[in-house]
Amino acid sequence: VPVNPSFLPDTLREQTSDLVFQVPLKGSPDADDLLIYILIEHQSTVDELMGFRVLFYMLLIWDGQRRQWDQERVPKSERRLRPILPIVFYTGDRRWQTPLTLEAVMDLPEAFARFVPTYDTLFMSVKESDAGDLQKAGHTLGWLLTVLQKEHASEAELSRVLTKAVSELDVLERVSVGEKREAIIYLLSLILHRRPAVEHESLVKLVERHSPKVEVTPMAASMAEVLVERGIAQGIEQGIEQGTRETTIKNILSVLAARFPHHNREPVETGLARIQDSERLTQLLLAAAQTERFETLLEILEI
């Protein structure tokens, strides 16, 4: 089961891509009481400091447990740190060759080697894993990782794997409605974040055809709105902070592309090119983010 976020330190709780679970440890005589934490790190780029980061996260978890002992006045005789099994899921395309150790980021004299903490980390390079190995466990995660392997493939190839994965979610045993919905959200996020905008509609409809019990289109529309809002906010922030004329014009056009993708923006670009006042461009950036009608901006620009 997932660890209650309130148990974790604030520093670790902010790492939303990391997951911490408690699971019974099989084969232990105290299986009902002995739990193990699994730290899953979703990493899409090679990070030379990953060995340090993993150790840092583990220490944060243990420190959180120590603080919980103090808050709950646990007797000293019962204070036992729980073991942690760190797992790194690497989803990038570049081959990972950096060892997940502290020694890898140290110029370490041999005489000091025994003073450096050592630990093992399970590592999976998703893009290099065999698709059959990912699927043979018959678990939702395996099929999601199979789709992730094809995130940069052609639309036809991605569609084929996506169709198979979504179809399998209906026949896999022990998949709850909630788990399937979370899986669909993941697939939609992959489509909206990683695929070209021209493919979004067809890929979302593909998922919908094979997920009759999930309201896929409204879910995708809601997620897309969030992405647009984030893009608008980032555009405004960059335009105001950088304050350059060219950057502000570029951000105005980016906001309009996100909010009004089917409108011809060439007249707006022409109108903006005539404006030299950076303050007025900043005001137009705010107007582009707030206006409900594309035509309103044309009227402001007197086009």
N, C-alpha and C positions, 0 to 999 in steps of 0.2 A: 504494500500500500504506500502511496506517497506520504512523505514526512510532512507533518503540519508546519506550514511556513513560519508560524509564530515561534517555532523552536529554533529556527535558524537565525544567525546574526544578520543584521541589516545589510552588511556588505555582501553576503552570499545570497540573500533573498532577492537582491536586485539583479542577479544573474539569471534571467528568466529562461535562457537557453539551456541551463543546467538543471537536471532533475535528480532528486534524492529520494530513494525508496527504502522502505524497511521490508525485509523478507525473512522468513524463518530459515535457519540454517539446517539443511537436512543432515541426518546422521549423527546429530548431537543428542546426548542424553537429556539435555535441557532445551530441546527444540522449541518448547512453548515460550521460553523466556529469552533465548539467545536470538538476537536479530542482527542483520547485517545491512549496512548502508551501501547503496550503489550510486556512485556519482557518474552521471552520463554527460559527457562534454561533446556537444555538436559543434564540430570545428570544420569550416569550409576553406581555410587557408592554412598553410604550414606556419606554425608558431614555434620558433626556436626556444621560447621560454615555457612551453607547455609542461615540461617536467616540474618546473617551479610552480606554475599555476595549479597543477593537480595537488601538489603537496600543500600549497597555501589553502586551497579549498578544504582539504582534509583537516587541517589544523583549525580552520574556522568552525567546522562541524564539531570537532572534539571540544573546542572552547565553548561552543553553544551548549553542549551536554554538561560541561563543568558548571556553567552558570545556572543551568536548570537544577543541578544538584543543590546549589546554594539556595536558590529560590524555594525549593521544595523541602529543604532541610533533610536531604537523604543522608542516612548514617554513613560514616566513613567506611565502614566494613562492607557496604553494598555498592560503593562507587567503583564501577568498572567501565572503562571506555569500550565502546563497541567497535568491532573491526569494520574497515571500509574497503570495499572492492571498487577501485576507480576504473572506469571504462571510457575510452575515447572513441567516438564515432567520427571518423574523418570523411567529409563529403566533398572535398575539393578534387580538382583534376590533376594537379601537380603531384608527382610522386613524393611521399613523405619519407625522408631519409634521416631526419634528426632524431636521435635517441631520446626517449622520454625519461631522462635522468638529470640530476643536478650536475653530474660530472660533465655533461655535454656543454654546459655553459660556464665552465670553470677552467682556468689554467691551474691544474691541480698537481702540486708536487706529490710524488708517490708516498712520502712520509705522512701526508695529511689525508690520504684516501680513506682511512678507517674512521675518520671523524665526520665524514659526509653522510647524511641520512640516505639510506637505500630502500627501495620499495619497487614492487612490480606494478605495471599498469597494463590492463588488457587493451589492445588496439585493433580497430577494424577500419580498413580503408574501403569504404563502401563502393567506390567506383571500380576497384580492382577485385572485388569479391565476385564469386560465381553466383549468378542469379538463382540457380537451382539450390545452392546452399542457403541462400537467404529465404527461399520459399519452403524448404522441406520441413521446417518446424511447424508449418500450418498456423502461423501467427500473423496478425494484422501488420505488425511492424515490418515483417519480412517483405510483404507486398508493397508497402509504402517505400521501403528502401529500393525495391526493384524499379519503381517509377522514378525515384530520385536519380538512379543510375543513368536514366535517359533524359535528364533535364535539358541537355544541349543537343539532343538528337533531332532528326527531322520531325516535322509535325506528324507525318504518317507513322513513323516508328514509335513516337511517343503515344500516339492515339491507340496503337495496337496494345502496348503494354498497359496503358491506362484503362482500356476496356477490360483486359484480363484481370487487372487488380481489383477494379470496382466490382466486377462480377463475382470474384472470389470472396469478397467481403460478405456476400449474401449466403454463401454456403459454408464458410468457416464455422466450426463449432465454438461455442462459448463467446461469441461476439455479441455484446449487448447493443441495444439501440444507441446508447450514449457513446459507446466506443466507436461504432460505425460513423456517427455524426462527427466525432473528433477526427476520424480518418479522412472524411470528406473535406472537412475544414483544412486539413493539412494539404490535400491534393489541390484544393482551390487556391491556397496560398502559393503553392509551387507554380501554378498556372499564371496567377496574377503578378507574381514577383519575378519569375524567371523566364517567361515566354513572351514573345513579341505581342503587342496589343492587338494586331490583326488576327491572332489565333485565339484570343480569349473567348469570344462568343462560341465558336465551334467546339472548343475543348470543354467549356462549361456545359454545353448542351449534351456532349458525349457522356459526361459524368451523370447528368440528370437522367438520361435515357436508361442508364443501368442502376439508378438509385431511386426507384419509384417511391420509396417510403421516406425520402428525405427531401425537404424543400430546397433544392440546390440553387435555383436561379435567384430567389430572394436573398439567400445566404451570400451568394457571390456578389450580388448588387450592393449589399451592405458592406462587404469587405472592400469592394472597389471604391465606394464613397470614402471610406477611411483613408485609403491610399491617396485619393485625390486631395483630401483635406491636409494630409501630411505634406504632400508636394507643394500645396499652396502656402502652408505655413513656412516651409523651408525656403521657398522662393522669396517670400516677404522678408524673412530674417536675413537672408543673404544680400538682398537688395539694399536693405537699410544699413547693414553692417559695412558692406564694402563701399556703398555709396557711389560706385562708378556708373557712368551713363550707359556704357555697353552692357554691363552686367544686369542693370535694372531692366533694360529693354529685353534682354534675353529671358529674364525671369517673368516678365509680363507675358511674353509669347508662350512660355512653358505653362504658366497658369491657365491661359486661354486654351492651350492644346489639351490640358487635362479636363477642363470644365466644359469646353465646347468643341469636341474633337471633329465634328462634322461641318464646322463653319470654315469659310475661306478666310484665313488670317493675313493674307497678303496686303489688303488695304490697311489693316492695323499696323503692320510692319512698316509700310510706307509712311503712314501718319506719324509713327513714333520716330522715324529717322529724321523728321523735320524739327523735333523738339530737342533743344540744347539744355534746358533747365532741369537739373537733376532732381530738384525738389518736386517739380511737377510730375516727373516720371515716377517718383516714389508714390505720389498721390494716385497716379494711374495704376500702379501696381496694386494698391489697396482696393481701388475701384474694380479692377479685374477679378479680385478675389471675392468681392462682395456682391457685384451686380447679378441680378437674376436673368438678365437678357443680354445676349451678345450685342444686339443692336444698340443698347444703351451706351456701350463703350464707343461705338462708331459715332454716335451723336456727340459724345464728349470730345472726340477727336475732330468733329465737324467733317466727317467723311460721308 
